[in-house]
Amino acid sequence: MEQQTQSSTFGLNDQFLIAMPQLSDSFFENSVIYMWQHSDEGAIGIAVNLPLPITLSELFEQLGIDDERPSDSPQTVLCGGPVEPNKGFILHDSAPNSKVWEATLNLKNSLFITTSRDILEDIAKGKGPRNYFVVLGCAGWGPGQLEQEITENSWFSCPAEKELIFSTEFQNKAKLAAASLGFELSQLSSDQGSC
């Protein structure tokens, strides 16, 4: 199947959306969302720092996929957001030998999202992409909803960095993303504007 390319009509595609301090005690507390679609129809992204208490080997077992990977292979499964929590997304970099999996969306900076089982089978055989996260669920906003939340200082954004997307320093991702803009999260307050 030929890869689709994501078009950009609004400014948050390929950006990190970082939760402001006032989102504490909410699902999105301290979250970093990789935004892969933002248009006048709404927005969708995947949290890249919310690990789930399930390993990839356990997920493969539930799906009936034999896990042939070495024992030191990545095991983290992420919660991508509260929307469609039973739907799986694989956020990954380019495939070896330029392989194309079914249901793959070509994003930016050699990033892809795949939703088909064939990539999971290749990952289980050790033939998947070099960098990847298996993610359950996503974060979504209706038309104008995210823009309103940004106006209310719930989020700020910064350019997404591939190295940070695939980092396993989950607790520090928000801090590291803020540092890329030259400030610390502790410097933010609920009455500041978005960056």
Residue pairs with C-beta under 8 A, 6 or more apart in sequence:
1 100
1 101
1 102
1 103
1 104
2 100
3 100
3 104
3 105
3 106
3 112
4 104
4 105
4 106
5 105
5 106
6 13
6 36
6 37
6 105
6 106
6 107
6 108
7 39
8 14
8 38
9 38
9 39
9 40
10 38
10 39
10 40
10 43
11 38
12 35
12 38
12 43
12 146
12 157
13 35
13 36
13 37
13 38
13 107
13 108
14 35
14 36
14 107
14 108
14 109
14 111
14 159
14 160
15 35
15 38
15 157
15 158
15 159
15 160
16 32
16 33
16 34
16 35
16 157
16 158
16 159
16 160
16 161
16 164
16 177
17 32
17 33
17 35
17 45
17 146
17 155
17 156
17 157
18 31
18 32
18 33
18 155
18 156
18 157
18 158
18 174
18 177
18 178
18 185
19 26
19 28
19 29
19 30
19 31
19 32
19 154
19 155
19 174
20 153
20 154
20 155
20 156
20 188
20 190
20 192
21 185
21 188
21 189
21 190
22 153
22 154
22 190
23 29
23 31
23 154
23 155
24 30
27 81
27 82
28 47
28 139
30 49
30 171
30 174
31 47
31 49
31 50
31 174
32 47
32 48
32 49
32 164
32 173
32 174
32 177
33 45
33 46
33 47
33 48
33 81
33 139
34 45
34 46
34 47
34 48
34 91
34 160
34 165
35 43
35 44
35 45
35 157
35 160
36 44
36 45
36 46
36 105
36 107
36 111
36 113
37 43
37 44
37 45
38 44
38 146
40 143
41 143
42 140
42 141
42 142
42 143
42 145
42 146
43 140
43 141
43 145
43 146
44 83
44 138
44 139
44 140
44 141
45 80
45 81
45 138
45 139
45 140
46 78
46 80
46 81
46 89
46 91
46 113
46 135
46 138
46 139
47 78
47 79
47 80
47 81
47 135
47 139
48 78
48 91
48 133
48 164
48 165
48 173
49 78
49 170
49 171
49 173
49 174
50 78
50 79
50 80
50 170
51 76
51 77
51 78
51 79
51 170
52 77
52 78
52 79
52 136
54 77
55 75
55 76
55 77
56 67
56 73
56 74
56 75
56 76
56 77
56 123
56 134
57 67
57 75
59 77
59 134
60 66
60 67
60 120
60 124
61 67
63 117
63 120
65 117
65 120
65 121
65 124
66 124
67 124
68 124
68 125
68 126
69 123
69 124
69 125
69 126
70 126
73 126
74 132
74 133
74 168
76 133
76 168
76 170
77 133
77 134
77 135
77 136
78 133
78 134
78 135
78 136
79 85
79 135
79 136
79 137
80 89
80 135
80 136
80 137
80 138
80 139
81 137
81 138
81 139
81 140
82 137
82 139
83 137
83 138
83 139
83 140
84 137
84 138
85 136
85 137
86 136
86 137
87 115
87 136
87 137
87 138
88 115
88 120
88 134
88 135
88 136
89 113
89 114
89 115
89 134
89 135
89 136
89 138
90 113
90 114
90 115
90 119
90 120
90 123
90 132
90 133
90 134
90 135
91 111
91 112
91 113
91 132
91 133
91 135
91 165
92 111
92 112
92 113
92 114
92 119
92 128
92 129
92 131
92 132
92 133
93 110
93 111
93 112
93 129
93 130
93 131
93 132
93 162
93 166
94 110
94 112
94 129
94 130
95 101
95 112
95 128
95 129
96 127
96 129
96 130
99 122
101 114
101 116
101 118
101 119
101 122
102 114
102 116
102 118
103 114
103 115
103 116
104 112
104 113
104 114
104 116
104 119
105 112
105 113
105 114
106 112
107 113
109 160
109 162
110 162
111 162
111 165
112 129
119 128
119 129
120 134
122 128
123 129
123 132
123 134
131 162
131 166
132 166
133 165
133 166
141 149
146 155
149 155
150 156
150 157
150 194
151 194
153 190
153 191
153 192
153 193
153 194
155 194
156 188
156 194
156 195
157 194
157 195
158 177
158 178
158 180
158 181
158 195
159 180
161 177
161 180
164 173
164 176
164 177
164 180
167 173
167 176
169 176
174 185
175 184
175 185
178 184
178 185
178 188
181 195
